Amino acid sequence: MTDLPIPLRWMLFGATAFAIVGGVVGLGLGLIAYPPTAWFAVFEVGVPAGFLGGLLGLASGSIAWGIERSGDTPA
C-alpha cells in the first residue's frame, strides 16, 4: 500500500477506520433500539461513516501531500 499516492492512502485508511467504528456503533444502537433488525443498523451507520472518513482522509492526505511537495522546491 506504500506505492499509492498519499491522498489515496489516507482516504483508504480514513474510510476503513470510520466504517469499522461506525459499524460497531450501529450494531450497539441497533441492539438497543430493536434487536431483530440490528444487522441493518450496522450498514445504516457504518456506510455513511465510511464515506465521511474517506472524505476527511482525502482532505487530510491532500494537505499532507501539498506540504510535502512544498518542501521539494529547489532553491
Secondary structure, 3 states (H helix, E strand, C coil): CCCCCHHHHHHHHHHHHHHHHHHHHHHHHHHHHCHHHHHHHHHHHHHHHHHHHHHHHHHHHHHHHHHHHHCCCCC
